[in-house]
Structures are given as structure tokens and as C-alpha cells.
Amino acid sequence: MGVDRSALAPSKPLYTAKQRARRDATRWTLIQGVLAPLQFLVFLVSLALVVRFLLTDLGQEAATVSIIVKTIVLYTIMVTGSIWEKVVFGRYLFADAFFWEDVFSMLVLALHTAYIGALVSHALDARAQMAIALAAYAAYVINAAQFVLKLRAARVQGPLTSAGALS
């Protein structure tokens, strides 16, 4: 029993012909393509360090540094992603094609920022700070899945037909 690929394809093409051409021509596409797996690698390392700290009370400093690095990479990919979105879709954020991914990205940013705020203000102890980081990481996983599914659907959609280019 095979996978119904039509279920993966968006009802409306993700990119018009002009948007696809802009996407393929801009260096920001390559930058996003490098930053996305880098962010995922940083996330995996940081997640392991945070869980290690929560289970053993060892490695608090390493876990903290890893969350800060993850947050810096997140902000970098968000800024460059906004530039990419402006080049491709004419808007820095909330273009129709990635509206819900951008909405959820705001939650991911808010949670990472809340962690940094708690860290800097010392308003919460280390365990509570790590709990915020875990919430941020859970939101990040959901958001990453949104993007992967959207881009997979675009790949299944394939090149635009002349009818798709008109929409």
C-alpha cells in the first residue's frame, strides 16, 4: 500500500513561477539550507546536555551555554529566513505560503527569549530555566516539522505547469 502523494501536495502551489525563480536565484536559499541542519544539530546536542543536567544535576554550565548557542542560531535563521521570505514572496514575514509556520516561529522565538530573560534576570532557578528551554525545544520540533512537511509537499508538487504558473 503506497503513500497517497496527493495528500502531501498543497491545494495551491507553494510558489508561483516567479517566486520559484527568485527562490532559486537568491543566496538566502543556500544560507537557509545550511542553517536549518546546523540548527537541528545544535538542538540535538543542547537537548542532550539539558536532559543530562535535569537527570544528574551535572553540566549546568554546558547546558546553559548550549541553550544560548541554540538561541543565537535560532535568531540567525529567523532573520535570514525573513530576508529570504522578503526576496521570494515580497514580505518579511507571514507570506501566505508560510503564514502558519511563521506564526508558530513567533512562539518558538518567544520561548527562547523567555529562557534568556529568566537566565539574565535570575528570576528562576536553573531547573525552571531548563524547563523553559524544554518547552522552547518542543515548540521548535513542531515548527521544524511544519517546515519539513511544507517543503516536502512542495517537492511532491514538482515544477509548475503552465496552469500552476497562472495562479
C-alpha positions as CSV (number, residue, x, y, z in Angstrom):
1,M,0.0,0.0,0.0
2,G,1.7,3.2,-1.2
3,V,1.5,6.7,0.2
4,D,-1.1,9.0,-1.4
5,R,1.2,11.8,-2.6
6,S,-1.8,14.0,-3.5
7,A,-2.4,14.4,0.3
8,L,1.0,15.9,0.6
9,A,0.6,18.4,-2.2
10,P,-0.9,21.8,-1.2
11,S,-4.1,22.7,-2.9
12,K,-2.4,25.8,-4.2
13,P,1.2,25.7,-5.4
14,L,3.6,26.8,-2.8
15,Y,5.5,29.0,-5.3
16,T,4.4,30.8,-8.5
17,A,6.9,30.5,-11.3
18,K,8.3,34.0,-10.5
19,Q,8.6,33.1,-6.8
20,R,10.3,29.8,-7.6
21,A,12.8,31.7,-9.9
22,R,13.5,34.2,-7.1
23,R,13.9,31.3,-4.6
24,D,16.4,29.5,-6.9
25,A,18.3,32.7,-7.7
26,T,18.9,34.1,-4.2
27,R,21.8,33.2,-1.9
28,W,19.4,33.3,1.0
29,T,18.1,29.9,-0.1
30,L,21.5,28.4,0.3
31,I,22.0,30.2,3.7
32,Q,18.7,28.7,4.9
33,G,19.7,25.3,3.6
34,V,22.9,25.4,5.7
35,L,21.4,27.0,8.8
36,A,18.5,24.6,9.1
37,P,20.5,21.4,9.6
38,L,23.1,23.3,11.7
39,Q,20.3,24.5,14.0
40,F,19.0,20.9,14.2
41,L,22.4,19.6,15.2
42,V,22.8,22.4,17.8
43,F,19.4,21.5,19.1
44,L,20.3,17.7,19.5
45,V,23.5,18.5,21.4
46,S,21.7,21.0,23.6
47,L,18.8,18.7,24.3
48,A,21.2,16.0,25.4
49,L,23.0,18.5,27.7
50,V,19.8,19.8,29.2
51,V,18.4,16.3,29.8
52,R,21.7,15.3,31.3
53,F,21.6,18.2,33.7
54,L,18.0,17.6,34.7
55,L,18.7,13.9,35.3
56,T,22.0,14.2,37.1
57,D,22.5,17.8,38.2
58,L,25.8,17.7,36.2
59,G,26.8,20.0,33.4
60,Q,24.6,23.0,34.2
61,E,27.1,25.4,32.6
62,A,27.4,23.3,29.4
63,A,23.6,23.1,29.1
64,T,23.3,26.8,29.6
65,V,25.9,27.7,27.0
66,S,24.3,25.2,24.6
67,I,20.9,26.9,25.0
68,I,22.4,30.3,24.4
69,V,24.1,29.0,21.2
70,K,20.8,27.4,20.1
71,T,19.0,30.7,20.7
72,I,21.7,32.6,18.7
73,V,21.4,30.2,15.8
74,L,17.6,30.4,16.0
75,Y,17.7,34.2,15.8
76,T,20.1,34.0,12.9
77,I,17.9,31.6,11.0
78,M,14.8,33.8,11.7
79,V,16.5,37.0,10.5
80,T,17.9,35.3,7.4
81,G,14.6,33.5,6.8
82,S,12.8,36.8,7.0
83,I,15.1,38.2,4.3
84,W,14.6,35.1,2.2
85,E,10.8,35.4,2.6
86,K,11.1,39.1,1.5
87,V,13.1,38.2,-1.6
88,V,10.9,35.3,-2.6
89,F,7.4,36.5,-1.5
90,G,7.8,40.3,-1.1
91,R,7.1,40.2,2.7
92,Y,9.5,39.8,5.6
93,L,7.1,37.5,7.5
94,F,3.6,36.0,7.2
95,A,3.6,35.4,3.5
96,D,0.6,33.3,2.6
97,A,2.8,30.3,1.7
98,F,4.4,30.1,5.2
99,F,1.9,32.0,7.3
100,W,1.3,29.3,9.9
101,E,5.0,28.3,10.1
102,D,5.8,32.0,10.8
103,V,3.1,32.2,13.4
104,F,4.5,29.2,15.2
105,S,8.0,30.5,14.8
106,M,7.0,33.5,16.9
107,L,6.1,31.1,19.7
108,V,9.5,29.4,19.4
109,L,11.2,32.8,19.5
110,A,9.2,33.9,22.5
111,L,10.0,30.8,24.5
112,H,13.8,31.0,23.7
113,T,13.7,34.7,24.6
114,A,11.8,33.9,27.8
115,Y,14.7,31.4,28.7
116,I,17.3,34.2,28.1
117,G,15.2,36.6,30.2
118,A,15.0,34.1,33.1
119,L,18.7,33.4,32.8
120,V,19.7,37.0,32.8
121,S,17.3,38.2,35.5
122,H,17.9,35.2,37.8
123,A,14.1,35.2,38.3
124,L,14.0,31.4,38.2
125,D,16.3,28.7,39.4
126,A,18.3,26.5,36.9
127,R,15.7,23.7,36.8
128,A,12.9,26.1,36.0
129,Q,15.1,27.8,33.3
130,M,15.7,24.3,31.8
131,A,12.0,23.6,31.8
132,I,11.5,26.8,29.7
133,A,14.2,25.6,27.4
134,L,12.5,22.2,27.0
135,A,9.2,24.0,26.2
136,A,11.1,26.0,23.6
137,Y,12.6,22.9,22.2
138,A,9.3,21.1,22.0
139,A,7.9,24.1,20.1
140,Y,11.0,24.1,17.8
141,V,10.4,20.4,16.9
142,I,6.8,21.1,16.0
143,N,7.9,24.2,13.9
144,A,10.7,22.3,12.2
145,A,8.1,19.5,11.3
146,Q,5.8,22.2,9.8
147,F,8.6,23.4,7.6
148,V,9.7,19.9,6.6
149,L,6.2,18.9,5.7
150,K,5.6,22.1,3.7
151,L,8.9,21.7,1.8
152,R,8.2,18.0,1.2
153,A,4.8,18.9,-0.2
154,A,6.4,21.5,-2.5
155,R,8.8,18.8,-3.7
156,V,6.0,16.4,-4.4
157,Q,4.2,19.3,-6.2
158,G,7.3,19.5,-8.5
159,P,7.8,22.0,-11.2
160,L,5.0,24.3,-12.0
161,T,2.8,23.6,-15.0
162,S,1.7,26.5,-17.2
163,A,-1.7,26.3,-15.3
164,G,0.1,26.5,-11.9
165,A,2.1,29.5,-13.1
166,L,-1.1,31.4,-13.6
167,S,-2.4,31.1,-10.1
